[in-house]
Amino acid sequence: MGELLRAFGGMIPLTIIAIPYALLGWPLLAAHRRRRRADPFSASATAAVDMTLALACFLVLCLVTMPVTGVEGSRLNLEPGTDLRLALTDSANLWQALGNVLMLSPLGALLPVRSRRLRSLARIALGALAVSVLVEGTQYLIQAGRVTSADDILLNTLGAVAGAALSKRLWHRLDVRPPVRIPVQVRRVCAAPVRLRVPRSAWDERYSSIAHPQRR
């Protein structure tokens, strides 16, 4: 438990500080979207999702860049399964593995709700894999004292896919239907001459028969 608190203990005060800002930004963002003639429920729900995504990204960024006290330099472990075997024998490593699973699960659960292009488990897995590789590479480059492990990448990807699978029923709840566009009527004047054939009356036919007897 001591190693767990040393690795993630700094995130507790940051989370406590960041949550009130997210709760304050939620109604402000919803009011801004209502002023843009959005549906009240849709404006509030999308604002809540966006603020949750912003909060999750902020906490992940802080976790990546925050150095671990008492540890100098980062370690690299590219052998798959090493951390998982340690997680089965040590409670501290087990909690750390659960933290890696939960780290990208909010992004995997909420991004498909806001983006139609990510409504696929395969796309979520590829996106989470890319983000996890970027996170682990950044940890190793800045020498924050954390372990860059292949198991962390696998657990992060697994957590994002699990979050997407759990929220799959909610993907279409916040879709905004585009307004129906009424085509503009354009009046066009025909440039070609129009010939109208007017039917002859009985008097015209009688006059024609008298004036031009050969046309009978």
Backbone as CSV, one residue per row, in Angstrom:
resi,resn,N_x,N_y,N_z,CA_x,CA_y,CA_z,C_x,C_y,C_z
1,MET,0.816,-1.203,0.000,0.000,0.000,0.000,0.856,1.263,0.000
2,GLY,2.050,1.168,0.640,2.936,2.328,0.648,3.429,2.689,-0.740
3,GLU,3.763,1.669,-1.548,4.195,1.933,-2.920,3.055,2.506,-3.759
4,LEU,1.850,2.047,-3.495,0.697,2.566,-4.232,0.449,4.031,-3.916
5,LEU,0.546,4.395,-2.643,0.365,5.791,-2.270,1.501,6.669,-2.785
6,ARG,2.701,6.129,-2.837,3.815,6.905,-3.359,3.680,7.139,-4.854
7,ALA,3.086,6.188,-5.571,2.934,6.325,-7.018,1.715,7.157,-7.408
8,PHE,0.612,7.001,-6.646,-0.636,7.664,-7.032,-1.184,8.588,-5.944
9,GLY,-0.470,8.772,-4.865,-0.990,9.606,-3.785,-1.132,11.060,-4.170
10,GLY,-0.275,11.539,-5.079,-0.376,12.932,-5.496,-1.606,13.233,-6.326
11,MET,-2.256,12.194,-6.850,-3.452,12.410,-7.651,-4.681,12.696,-6.805
12,ILE,-4.652,12.335,-5.532,-5.835,12.548,-4.686,-6.143,14.031,-4.498
13,PRO,-5.177,14.875,-4.090,-5.518,16.307,-3.973,-5.834,16.959,-5.314
14,LEU,-5.160,16.525,-6.383,-5.467,17.095,-7.694,-6.899,16.766,-8.121
15,THR,-7.336,15.552,-7.839,-8.711,15.166,-8.180,-9.715,15.967,-7.362
16,ILE,-9.422,16.164,-6.071,-10.333,16.932,-5.218,-10.424,18.384,-5.683
17,ILE,-9.322,18.936,-6.176,-9.325,20.322,-6.651,-10.003,20.438,-8.014
18,ALA,-9.796,19.442,-8.881,-10.297,19.548,-10.257,-11.800,19.300,-10.364
19,ILE,-12.360,18.469,-9.497,-13.789,18.148,-9.599,-14.680,19.377,-9.437
20,PRO,-14.445,20.286,-8.460,-15.306,21.477,-8.388,-15.235,22.360,-9.629
21,TYR,-14.078,22.454,-10.256,-13.980,23.239,-11.494,-14.805,22.595,-12.612
22,ALA,-14.784,21.267,-12.670,-15.599,20.586,-13.679,-17.092,20.782,-13.406
23,LEU,-17.492,20.728,-12.143,-18.896,20.953,-11.798,-19.315,22.392,-12.071
24,LEU,-18.396,23.332,-11.916,-18.710,24.726,-12.224,-18.790,24.970,-13.725
25,GLY,-17.930,24.303,-14.499,-17.951,24.503,-15.941,-19.114,23.826,-16.627
26,TRP,-19.709,22.823,-15.980,-20.831,22.120,-16.593,-22.038,23.015,-16.859
27,PRO,-22.596,23.724,-15.852,-23.757,24.583,-16.164,-23.414,25.762,-17.058
28,LEU,-22.169,26.260,-16.977,-21.792,27.366,-17.851,-21.760,26.925,-19.311
29,LEU,-21.201,25.765,-19.556,-21.165,25.259,-20.925,-22.567,24.916,-21.426
30,ALA,-23.404,24.361,-20.539,-24.778,24.050,-20.937,-25.567,25.322,-21.259
31,ALA,-25.370,26.394,-20.467,-26.061,27.657,-20.739,-25.597,28.258,-22.061
32,HIS,-24.303,28.126,-22.344,-23.792,28.639,-23.616,-24.415,27.901,-24.803
33,ARG,-24.604,26.612,-24.678,-25.197,25.849,-25.768,-26.698,26.086,-25.877
34,ARG,-27.345,26.379,-24.756,-28.764,26.724,-24.848,-28.967,28.066,-25.531
35,ARG,-28.023,28.965,-25.366,-28.136,30.248,-26.061,-27.966,30.076,-27.567
36,ARG,-27.345,29.009,-27.971,-27.197,28.723,-29.399,-28.371,27.900,-29.935
37,ARG,-29.500,27.998,-29.239,-30.756,27.358,-29.647,-30.655,25.837,-29.671
38,ALA,-29.960,25.299,-28.697,-29.894,23.840,-28.576,-30.981,23.362,-27.625
39,ASP,-31.333,22.100,-27.757,-32.322,21.509,-26.870,-31.800,21.509,-25.434
40,PRO,-32.628,21.863,-24.431,-32.126,21.945,-23.048,-31.518,20.632,-22.549
41,PHE,-32.191,19.519,-22.796,-31.641,18.235,-22.350,-30.349,17.904,-23.078
42,SER,-30.329,18.101,-24.385,-29.125,17.810,-25.163,-27.973,18.715,-24.745
43,ALA,-28.263,19.995,-24.496,-27.200,20.916,-24.080,-26.607,20.521,-22.737
44,SER,-27.448,20.149,-21.789,-26.954,19.753,-20.464,-26.204,18.433,-20.510
45,ALA,-26.728,17.460,-21.266,-26.088,16.144,-21.324,-24.742,16.199,-22.043
46,THR,-24.682,16.885,-23.164,-23.414,16.979,-23.892,-22.380,17.786,-23.108
47,ALA,-22.841,18.796,-22.389,-21.907,19.562,-21.550,-21.338,18.690,-20.433
48,ALA,-22.165,17.836,-19.840,-21.674,16.928,-18.797,-20.653,15.945,-19.346
49,VAL,-20.923,15.405,-20.526,-19.984,14.460,-21.142,-18.666,15.151,-21.480
50,ASP,-18.746,16.353,-22.027,-17.523,17.064,-22.411,-16.690,17.448,-21.192
51,MET,-17.329,17.869,-20.127,-16.574,18.226,-18.922,-15.955,16.984,-18.277
52,THR,-16.649,15.855,-18.342,-16.064,14.620,-17.813,-14.855,14.190,-18.634
53,LEU,-14.950,14.330,-19.945,-13.798,14.011,-20.797,-12.624,14.944,-20.508
54,ALA,-12.905,16.229,-20.334,-11.834,17.179,-20.029,-11.187,16.855,-18.688
55,LEU,-12.001,16.498,-17.699,-11.457,16.129,-16.390,-10.596,14.876,-16.478
56,ALA,-11.048,13.869,-17.233,-10.266,12.640,-17.371,-8.941,12.897,-18.084
57,CYS,-8.965,13.709,-19.134,-7.720,14.034,-19.846,-6.759,14.808,-18.952
58,PHE,-7.293,15.722,-18.153,-6.434,16.482,-17.248,-5.776,15.578,-16.206
59,LEU,-6.541,14.654,-15.647,-5.970,13.760,-14.631,-4.947,12.807,-15.235
60,VAL,-5.207,12.330,-16.446,-4.228,11.454,-17.113,-2.942,12.214,-17.404
61,LEU,-3.066,13.467,-17.839,-1.878,14.278,-18.104,-1.082,14.526,-16.829
62,CYS,-1.776,14.804,-15.748,-1.072,15.005,-14.471,-0.402,13.722,-13.993
63,LEU,-1.074,12.592,-14.198,-0.487,11.320,-13.774,0.773,10.989,-14.561
64,VAL,0.769,11.337,-15.844,1.931,11.040,-16.683,3.125,11.903,-16.305
65,THR,2.886,13.170,-16.055,3.987,14.116,-15.827,4.401,14.242,-14.364
66,MET,3.621,13.684,-13.448,3.959,13.828,-12.024,5.073,12.850,-11.646
67,PRO,6.192,13.343,-11.113,7.281,12.436,-10.718,6.942,11.665,-9.450
68,VAL,7.509,10.480,-9.329,7.325,9.642,-8.156,8.403,9.985,-7.136
69,THR,7.995,10.269,-5.920,8.957,10.650,-4.878,9.799,9.447,-4.464
70,GLY,11.074,9.701,-4.330,11.990,8.662,-3.867,12.495,7.740,-4.951
71,VAL,12.126,7.979,-6.208,12.559,7.122,-7.313,13.228,8.000,-8.357
72,GLU,14.412,7.603,-8.766,15.157,8.351,-9.777,15.206,7.560,-11.074
73,GLY,14.800,8.223,-12.156,14.841,7.581,-13.467,13.674,6.637,-13.684
74,SER,13.395,6.389,-14.934,12.310,5.490,-15.317,12.883,4.157,-15.766
75,ARG,12.065,3.129,-15.610,12.474,1.784,-15.995,11.644,1.323,-17.185
76,LEU,12.254,0.475,-17.984,11.612,-0.012,-19.198,11.470,-1.524,-19.109
77,ASN,10.247,-2.002,-19.282,9.965,-3.434,-19.230,9.062,-3.783,-20.409
78,LEU,9.619,-4.392,-21.431,8.876,-4.721,-22.652,8.470,-6.183,-22.725
79,GLU,8.654,-6.931,-21.653,8.267,-8.337,-21.650,6.810,-8.467,-21.206
80,PRO,5.916,-8.915,-22.077,4.499,-9.023,-21.693,4.291,-10.083,-20.613
81,GLY,3.402,-9.794,-19.688,3.032,-10.742,-18.646,3.779,-10.600,-17.352
82,THR,4.837,-9.786,-17.304,5.624,-9.659,-16.068,4.817,-8.982,-14.972
83,ASP,4.216,-7.837,-15.286,3.435,-7.119,-14.271,2.174,-7.882,-13.890
84,LEU,1.615,-8.627,-14.816,0.414,-9.400,-14.498,0.727,-10.529,-13.521
85,ARG,1.873,-11.157,-13.675,2.259,-12.204,-12.720,2.522,-11.610,-11.345
86,LEU,3.124,-10.426,-11.291,3.349,-9.775,-10.006,2.034,-9.323,-9.379
87,ALA,1.057,-8.949,-10.217,-0.232,-8.506,-9.680,-0.975,-9.652,-8.999
88,LEU,-0.727,-10.877,-9.434,-1.396,-12.021,-8.812,-0.777,-12.417,-7.483
89,THR,0.420,-11.945,-7.215,1.106,-12.322,-5.970,1.233,-11.174,-4.994
90,ASP,1.084,-9.922,-5.460,1.271,-8.760,-4.586,0.043,-7.867,-4.708
91,SER,-0.486,-7.425,-3.568,-1.685,-6.582,-3.580,-1.398,-5.204,-4.154
92,ALA,-0.194,-4.672,-3.907,0.140,-3.345,-4.438,0.166,-3.359,-5.959
93,ASN,0.779,-4.391,-6.531,0.796,-4.505,-7.989,-0.600,-4.772,-8.554
94,LEU,-1.449,-5.448,-7.762,-2.816,-5.684,-8.205,-3.588,-4.367,-8.308
95,TRP,-3.446,-3.507,-7.312,-4.118,-2.203,-7.361,-3.568,-1.336,-8.487
96,GLN,-2.283,-1.459,-8.736,-1.691,-0.706,-9.838,-2.210,-1.208,-11.186
97,ALA,-2.394,-2.511,-11.319,-2.954,-3.060,-12.552,-4.405,-2.610,-12.735
98,LEU,-5.171,-2.565,-11.657,-6.548,-2.070,-11.748,-6.582,-0.590,-12.118
99,GLY,-5.616,0.164,-11.613,-5.531,1.577,-11.989,-5.226,1.761,-13.466
100,ASN,-4.380,0.882,-14.004,-4.098,0.956,-15.447,-5.323,0.598,-16.281
101,VAL,-6.139,-0.318,-15.780,-7.366,-0.666,-16.504,-8.347,0.507,-16.499
102,LEU,-8.434,1.191,-15.369,-9.404,2.278,-15.233,-8.925,3.604,-15.813
103,MET,-7.655,3.720,-16.181,-7.115,5.014,-16.582,-7.758,5.538,-17.860
104,LEU,-7.924,4.697,-18.866,-8.504,5.117,-20.138,-9.939,4.653,-20.332
105,SER,-10.513,4.019,-19.326,-11.900,3.558,-19.468,-12.899,4.703,-19.603
106,PRO,-12.737,5.862,-18.923,-13.687,6.961,-19.183,-13.631,7.474,-20.624
107,LEU,-12.434,7.529,-21.194,-12.326,7.967,-22.588,-12.987,6.971,-23.529
108,GLY,-12.777,5.690,-23.276,-13.409,4.686,-24.117,-14.919,4.660,-23.981
109,ALA,-15.433,5.043,-22.800,-16.876,5.023,-22.594,-17.564,6.263,-23.152
110,LEU,-16.901,7.411,-23.123,-17.565,8.675,-23.457,-17.251,9.186,-24.857
111,LEU,-16.101,8.854,-25.394,-15.779,9.354,-26.737,-16.749,8.865,-27.816
112,PRO,-17.209,7.598,-27.794,-18.199,7.217,-28.812,-19.532,7.944,-28.682
113,VAL,-19.836,8.434,-27.482,-21.084,9.185,-27.305,-21.023,10.512,-28.043
114,ARG,-19.836,11.101,-28.136,-19.682,12.413,-28.745,-19.194,12.358,-30.186
115,SER,-18.586,11.260,-30.589,-18.040,11.154,-31.942,-18.596,9.907,-32.617
116,ARG,-19.259,10.096,-33.739,-19.821,8.963,-34.463,-18.740,8.133,-35.146
117,ARG,-17.601,8.734,-35.434,-16.534,7.988,-36.109,-15.868,6.957,-35.199
118,LEU,-16.040,7.099,-33.878,-15.403,6.183,-32.934,-16.368,5.134,-32.405
119,ARG,-17.524,4.979,-33.046,-18.513,4.017,-32.567,-18.215,2.624,-33.110
120,SER,-17.063,2.154,-32.740,-16.632,0.810,-33.113,-15.592,0.362,-32.095
121,LEU,-15.738,-0.861,-31.616,-14.786,-1.361,-30.626,-13.381,-1.467,-31.208
122,ALA,-13.278,-1.771,-32.490,-11.957,-1.863,-33.114,-11.288,-0.493,-33.167
123,ARG,-12.049,0.546,-33.502,-11.467,1.889,-33.537,-11.098,2.378,-32.149
124,ILE,-11.933,2.046,-31.164,-11.601,2.407,-29.783,-10.322,1.701,-29.341
125,ALA,-10.172,0.435,-29.717,-8.964,-0.306,-29.339,-7.726,0.297,-29.990
126,LEU,-7.809,0.650,-31.267,-6.654,1.257,-31.937,-6.330,2.627,-31.349
127,GLY,-7.363,3.431,-31.088,-7.118,4.746,-30.488,-6.529,4.641,-29.095
128,ALA,-7.063,3.736,-28.270,-6.528,3.554,-26.926,-5.099,3.025,-26.956
129,LEU,-4.813,2.150,-27.910,-3.442,1.641,-28.050,-2.479,2.770,-28.392
130,ALA,-2.878,3.645,-29.308,-2.009,4.773,-29.673,-1.813,5.730,-28.498
131,VAL,-2.894,6.028,-27.784,-2.782,6.929,-26.629,-1.925,6.305,-25.538
132,SER,-2.089,5.014,-25.310,-1.313,4.340,-24.271,0.176,4.304,-24.618
133,VAL,0.494,4.058,-25.885,1.905,4.091,-26.302,2.481,5.491,-26.114
134,LEU,1.695,6.509,-26.424,2.155,7.883,-26.229,2.371,8.195,-24.755
135,VAL,1.465,7.718,-23.906,1.590,7.958,-22.463,2.828,7.264,-21.903
136,GLU,3.001,6.005,-22.244,4.145,5.262,-21.715,5.464,5.806,-22.261
137,GLY,5.465,6.209,-23.530,6.679,6.807,-24.073,7.020,8.132,-23.423
138,THR,6.010,8.932,-23.112,6.253,10.203,-22.426,6.791,9.975,-21.024
139,GLN,6.237,8.988,-20.331,6.746,8.667,-18.992,8.222,8.290,-19.027
140,TYR,8.607,7.545,-20.037,10.011,7.123,-20.113,10.929,8.270,-20.523
141,LEU,10.445,9.156,-21.378,11.294,10.246,-21.855,11.519,11.312,-20.787
142,ILE,10.512,11.617,-20.006,10.668,12.678,-18.995,11.298,12.153,-17.714
143,GLN,11.527,10.835,-17.625,12.187,10.237,-16.456,11.479,10.626,-15.160
144,ALA,10.172,10.296,-15.112,9.360,10.659,-13.944,9.446,9.631,-12.823
145,GLY,10.243,8.587,-13.010,10.369,7.577,-11.966,9.356,6.461,-12.063
146,ARG,8.628,6.381,-13.160,7.619,5.335,-13.325,8.154,4.231,-14.246
147,VAL,7.426,3.133,-14.259,7.826,1.972,-15.054,7.057,2.007,-16.373
148,THR,7.781,1.990,-17.472,7.173,1.895,-18.798,7.105,0.425,-19.170
149,SER,5.886,-0.107,-19.185,5.705,-1.543,-19.328,4.765,-1.852,-20.478
150,ALA,5.014,-2.990,-21.118,4.106,-3.445,-22.173,2.770,-3.873,-21.605
151,ASP,2.776,-4.369,-20.363,1.517,-4.760,-19.736,0.631,-3.542,-19.466
152,ASP,1.239,-2.411,-19.161,0.440,-1.201,-18.958,-0.309,-0.805,-20.225
153,ILE,0.354,-0.952,-21.365,-0.300,-0.631,-22.646,-1.476,-1.569,-22.889
154,LEU,-1.276,-2.856,-22.620,-2.357,-3.826,-22.817,-3.516,-3.569,-21.869
155,LEU,-3.213,-3.240,-20.610,-4.278,-2.988,-19.643,-5.028,-1.700,-19.946
156,ASN,-4.316,-0.685,-20.384,-4.990,0.556,-20.767,-5.938,0.337,-21.946
157,THR,-5.473,-0.409,-22.939,-6.325,-0.703,-24.103,-7.524,-1.544,-23.703
158,LEU,-7.303,-2.523,-22.846,-8.397,-3.371,-22.378,-9.433,-2.557,-21.610
159,GLY,-8.975,-1.621,-20.789,-9.907,-0.787,-20.039,-10.736,0.113,-20.927
160,ALA,-10.115,0.680,-21.969,-10.865,1.533,-22.891,-11.912,0.731,-23.659
161,VAL,-11.561,-0.466,-24.107,-12.519,-1.308,-24.829,-13.652,-1.745,-23.903
162,ALA,-13.328,-2.050,-22.645,-14.376,-2.428,-21.692,-15.324,-1.262,-21.426
163,GLY,-14.774,-0.055,-21.286,-15.637,1.103,-21.103,-16.534,1.357,-22.299
164,ALA,-16.005,1.182,-23.511,-16.821,1.355,-24.716,-17.913,0.298,-24.802
165,ALA,-17.597,-0.931,-24.413,-18.597,-1.992,-24.463,-19.721,-1.757,-23.449
166,LEU,-19.382,-1.211,-22.282,-20.405,-0.951,-21.267,-21.319,0.213,-21.653
167,SER,-20.806,1.167,-22.389,-21.607,2.340,-22.762,-22.176,2.246,-24.176
168,LYS,-22.169,1.059,-24.765,-22.593,0.930,-26.162,-24.065,1.289,-26.344
169,ARG,-24.894,1.029,-25.345,-26.313,1.351,-25.453,-26.575,2.858,-25.416
170,LEU,-25.625,3.625,-24.942,-25.811,5.068,-24.823,-25.195,5.849,-25.972
171,TRP,-24.650,5.166,-26.967,-23.940,5.870,-28.033,-24.868,6.777,-28.840
172,HIS,-26.117,6.372,-29.026,-27.030,7.123,-29.891,-27.999,8.005,-29.097
173,ARG,-27.851,8.079,-27.788,-28.807,8.838,-26.995,-28.675,10.344,-27.196
174,LEU,-27.476,10.812,-27.450,-27.246,12.255,-27.534,-27.073,12.733,-28.962
175,ASP,-27.458,11.922,-29.925,-27.352,12.360,-31.315,-28.341,13.489,-31.584
176,VAL,-27.857,14.521,-32.204,-28.693,15.664,-32.568,-29.060,15.524,-34.035
177,ARG,-30.341,15.480,-34.296,-30.779,15.362,-35.671,-30.590,16.681,-36.407
178,PRO,-30.014,16.649,-37.577,-29.825,17.906,-38.322,-31.171,18.482,-38.731
179,PRO,-31.275,19.804,-38.758,-32.543,20.411,-39.175,-32.848,20.119,-40.634
180,VAL,-34.145,20.029,-40.910,-34.585,19.763,-42.276,-34.438,21.037,-43.102
181,ARG,-33.718,20.947,-44.172,-33.495,22.102,-45.029,-34.574,22.168,-46.109
182,ILE,-35.241,23.300,-46.150,-36.271,23.516,-47.160,-35.619,24.172,-48.366
183,PRO,-35.722,23.568,-49.527,-35.063,24.174,-50.701,-35.681,25.525,-51.044
184,VAL,-34.840,26.430,-51.435,-35.272,27.771,-51.814,-35.831,27.731,-53.229
185,GLN,-37.002,28.299,-53.370,-37.626,28.330,-54.686,-37.011,29.443,-55.527
186,VAL,-36.540,29.080,-56.681,-35.902,30.028,-57.601,-36.772,30.154,-58.831
187,ARG,-37.136,31.369,-59.134,-37.928,31.634,-60.329,-36.998,31.858,-61.521
188,ARG,-37.222,31.105,-62.538,-36.396,31.201,-63.737,-37.263,31.630,-64.927
189,VAL,-36.753,32.573,-65.696,-37.450,33.076,-66.875,-36.921,32.348,-68.089
190,CYS,-37.813,31.787,-68.859,-37.410,31.046,-70.052,-37.033,32.034,-71.154
191,ALA,-35.829,31.912,-71.650,-35.363,32.840,-72.684,-35.910,32.496,-74.066
192,ALA,-36.254,31.247,-74.291,-36.760,30.842,-75.608,-38.185,31.343,-75.805
193,PRO,-38.555,31.741,-77.011,-39.931,32.204,-77.244,-40.908,31.058,-77.111
194,VAL,-42.013,31.362,-76.496,-43.061,30.368,-76.271,-44.211,30.650,-77.236
195,ARG,-44.569,29.647,-77.974,-45.670,29.793,-78.939,-46.923,29.153,-78.356
196,LEU,-47.910,29.970,-78.247,-49.179,29.503,-77.709,-50.161,29.284,-78.855
197,ARG,-50.766,28.182,-78.851,-51.761,27.860,-79.882,-53.148,28.118,-79.295
198,VAL,-53.745,29.198,-79.771,-55.066,29.583,-79.276,-56.118,28.911,-80.137
199,PRO,-57.053,28.213,-79.558,-58.103,27.569,-80.379,-59.006,28.603,-81.044
200,ARG,-59.350,28.313,-82.252,-60.197,29.223,-83.008,-61.648,29.130,-82.541
201,SER,-62.287,30.271,-82.594,-63.708,30.308,-82.258,-64.551,29.986,-83.500
202,ALA,-65.815,29.891,-83.293,-66.728,29.600,-84.422,-66.746,30.728,-85.439
203,TRP,-66.659,31.991,-85.010,-66.645,33.123,-85.947,-65.368,33.150,-86.763
204,ASP,-64.227,32.792,-86.141,-62.970,32.749,-86.908,-63.030,31.684,-87.996
205,GLU,-63.574,30.556,-87.675,-63.687,29.502,-88.685,-64.643,29.904,-89.822
206,ARG,-65.719,30.609,-89.471,-66.663,31.044,-90.517,-66.041,32.089,-91.430
207,TYR,-65.298,33.046,-90.814,-64.632,34.074,-91.629,-63.570,33.458,-92.519
208,SER,-62.837,32.457,-91.989,-61.813,31.803,-92.805,-62.413,31.066,-93.975
209,SER,-63.576,30.473,-93.792,-64.187,29.738,-94.897,-64.704,30.688,-95.981
210,ILE,-65.124,31.915,-95.588,-65.616,32.870,-96.563,-64.460,33.551,-97.271
211,ALA,-63.419,33.967,-96.492,-62.294,34.711,-97.080,-61.369,33.795,-97.877
212,HIS,-61.230,32.593,-97.428,-60.300,31.657,-98.103,-61.059,30.367,-98.376
213,PRO,-61.796,30.353,-99.400,-62.565,29.126,-99.699,-61.688,27.968,-100.094
214,GLN,-60.438,28.223,-100.527,-59.592,27.111,-100.955,-59.083,26.303,-99.764
215,ARG,-59.187,26.854,-98.530,-58.684,26.128,-97.351,-59.736,25.187,-96.752
216,ARG,-60.901,25.103,-97.403,-61.902,24.219,-96.859,-61.448,22.742,-96.977
